[in-house]
Amino acid sequence: MGFFEKLKQGLSKTSKNISSKIDSVLAAFGKIDEDLFEELEEALIMADIGVDTTGEIIDRLRRDVRQGRITRPEEIKGRLVDIIGGIMEEDVEPLRLDTKPAVILMIGVNGVGKTTTAAKLAKIYKDQGKKVIFGAADTFRAAAAEQLSAWAERVGVEIIKSQQGADPAAVVFDTISAAKARGCDLIICDTAGRLHNKANLMGELAKIQKVIDAQLPEADMESLLVLDATTGQNAMNQASEFKKVTKLTGVILTKLDGTAKGGIAIPLKAEMGLPIRFVGVGEQMDDLQPFNGYDFAKALF
């Protein structure tokens, strides 16, 4: 199954949620007027697309109508695909992981699938021929290192870990040292599922960042926030809190296949400025897929 088919299948609940609302609105109107825009606005907001982002989308549709690009209600859906695809791809640069080693820092609260996602990422890059090493810097959660070790063995990558309660920054330091010594191309650091309202845990994240900056000042680094799509608007709250303490370079949105709230991807990009880098559309190892905004928009509708 190709990426688009997997994405379409994974987004089926979200698509049903959004498309059914929009179809019913468009079917109820024989012409485009302000009443249609009000109904459409409500449908988009109810689909977790967010108030501000919805306002931007409606404004673009109004402009298209004024300019004669849209003349009938049934043309609106196709235009929504173009608008949303454009929003998702606007000003998005590819991930930069060209240095040896490069670093991916996995960030996010407990329960979002961060450790499993780290393993799926490792497989993606190993399949590209990169030598990957894990840093088990989640030293607070019981059995976190053991869980990552099991994934490391399954994927066939190396891992650096320490005992529970150890200093996470020290684990990252050791991982960087091992990566340099062993000629690794990519370091993937799993961090604690730090509750975003706990200042001490956020402080640990800042310490990890300082170690990376000191030991690999020229390295390409991506800080990827893992979010559970099923949490809807709460994902926006998590993104807002993490943005306060670290420079995020993107989002990995997991569990898209299990939710009707996948529309949350749109305000994450439009309002938070966070590009979606990968999406999880199933439980299998190859169900983590690189994100494409236009494919996403097509699959939504």
N, C-alpha and C positions, 0 to 999 in steps of 0.2 A: 504494500500500500504506500503510495507516494505521500509527500508532506501535506499537500493540500487536502487529500482525502482524509488523512489522519486528523488534520486540523478541523475539517468540516465535521467529522464524526465526533471529535472531542468537544466541539462547540455546539453540539446539537441541542442541548438544554438551553444554553444561552440564546442560540438562534431562534428556537421556538418561542422563548420569552419575548425577545425583541421583535422578531418578524411578525408574530401574531398581533402584537399591539399596533405596529405600524400599518400592517395590512388592513386591519379593521378601521383605522382612522382614514386611510386613503380611500377605502371602498365607500365610506360614508359621504364623500364629497364629490360633486360633479365638477367643481372648479376650485382653483386655488384662491383662498381668501384668508382673512385674519383668523377666522374661526378654525380653519384647518391648521394653521400654524400653532394656535393655542393647544389644540388637541395633540398635535404632533410633539410639541414641547413637553407636555405632560407624559406622553408615552415614553419619550427618551429618558426623562428624569426617573420614571418608575423602573427603567431598565438599568439603573445604576450608572448611567453615563454622567451624572453629576449636573448641578444647576449651571455652573459657569460654562462648562464645555457644551452643554445643550444650548445655552444662549448663543455661543459662538456658531454652532452648527445652524441654528435657525436664522441667525443674521446672514450667513452665507447663502442659505436657500432664498431668503428674501431678495438679496442682491441678484441672484440668478434669475429670479422671476422678473425683477425690474429690467434686467438686461436682455430679457427674452430668451434666455437659455433653457428655461423650463416654462411650459405653457399648460401642462395637464398634470393632475395629481399623480397619475401612474408613472410619470417620469421622475418623481421625487426619490423613489427608492434607489434607482441607479445612481442618482446624484449623491445620495448619502454614502454609497460605497466609495465614490471618488473623494468626497470630503473627509471621511473618516480615515481612509487609506493615506491621504495626504497629511493629515494631522499626525498619524502614527509614524510616518517616515520623515517628517520635516526636521532638518538639522541633525539627523542621526548619523554619527560616524561609526564605522565598523569597530568592533572590539580590537584593541591593540595589545597583542601578546607576542611581539616579535623578538624581544630581548631574551637572552639565555642567562639565567632563568627569568621568566615573567611570573606574575603573581595574580591569582584570583582569591579575593577575600570573600568568604561566604558569610553573609550577615542576615539575621532575622530571629524572631522569637521562636520559642519551642513550639513544635507541633505543625510547622509549615512544610516539613519534608526536606529540611536543609541538608541533613547528612546523606540521605538517599539521592538528592539532587547533585550533591558533590560527586558522588560515585558515577552518576550518569554523565556529568560533565567530563570526568576523568576518562570515561570510555570514549566519548566523542573525540577528545584530543589525542588519546592513545591511538585510536583508529586512524588519525591523521599523521601518525608517525612520531608524535612527541613523547618524550620520556617524562612521566608525571610522578610527582611525589606529594603525598598528603601530609599536612601538618594538623595533628589532632589537638587543636587549641581550645576545644570545648572541654575544659577540665572541671567544670562545675556540675554537669549533669551526670548522674550515676550511669556507668556503662557506655557513655558516649564514645570513648576511645575504642572500646571493644566493638561497638557497632561499626565504627569507621574501619577498624582493622578487618572485620569480616568482609566489608565491601572492597577493601584494598586487595584482599586475597582473591576475591571473586573476579575483580576487574583485572588484576595482575599488575598492580602498581605498588611502589614502596610507601612506607608510612613512618613518621616520627611521632612518638607519643610519650606521655609521662603518666604518673599516677594521678588519681582523682585529687583535686584540690591544688595541684601544682600551678605555678604562675603561667598563665596562657602566653604572655609575651616571651617567656623563656622557651616555651615549646616552639614558638615561631622562630626565635633566634636559632635554635638547634636545627630546625627544618631548613632554614636558609643555608646554614653551614653545610648540612648534608647535601643539599641540592647543588651547591657549588662544587663540593668534593666529588660527587657522583655524576656530574655533567647533566643534570636534569634540565629540561626545557621549561617545565611549568610546575609551579607550586600552587596547590589548592589548599587553602587554610580554612578548616571548619571552625567557626567561633561559637561561643556559648549562645544558647537561646536566650540571650539577655533581654530581660523584661524591659521594655522601652521606657518605663517610668522609674527605673532604678539607676540612680546616678553612679553608684559604684561599678555596676556592670558596664555602663557607658564609658566610665573611666578606663576600664580594662581594654575596651576597644581602641581608645585613644593611645594607650601604651603599646598595643600591637602595631598601630600605625607608625609610631615613632621608631620602633625596632626596624620595620621594613624600610622606612626612609633612611635610617642610619646605615643599615647593612647593604641595601640595594638602591642607592640614590638615583641610579640611572635606569632602573628597571621599569618596564611597562607593568602597570598594575590596574586591575579592574576590581572595584568594590561592588559586588552584586547583592542586592537585597532580595531575599527569597520571601515571597508573599503567597499566601493561600487564597486562591480566587474565591473560595466558598465564603470567605469572611466579608466580601462586598466592601462597603464603605469603611469598615474597620481597617482594611488594608491601607487606605489613604491616611488614617491616623498614624499607623505604624511608620509609613514612609515619611510623614512629616516629622516625627520624633527622631528617626535615625538621621535624617538630613541635617538636623541641628548639630550633630556631633561628628559626622564623617562625610567625606565627599563621595557620594554614591555615583556610580557610573552607569547604573542600569538595574533592571528588575528581572528576576526569574519568577514567572507566575505559574504556580503549581495547581494541580487538581482542577484544571479547566473542564475536564471531562465529567466532573461530578457536580457541576453547579450551573444554575441559570444566571449567575451574577458575573459572568465573564466580561460584561460591558465595563467593569471597573478598570480594565486595561486602558480605556480611552482617557479618563481624567488623570490617571497616573502619568500619562505622557503629556496631555494638554495642560494640566494645572500644576503638576509637580515637576514637570520637565524631566521625567525619568523614562528613558527609552526602554521598551520591553525587549530583552535580549534573547530569552528562551521561554518556551511555554511547555508545561507538562500536560500531555493529553492522554495519559494512560499509565499503567503500572509497570510496563515492561521497560527494560534498560534502554531501548531505542525510542521510547515515547517522549523523551525530552528533545524538542525540536527548536532550531534557530527560528526566530520570529521574523515574519515579513508582514508589514502593515497592510499592504493591499490584499494579500491573501487572507489576512484576518478579517478585513472588512467584507470581502466576498463571502467568506464562510459565515459571517454573522447574518447575512441576508439571503 
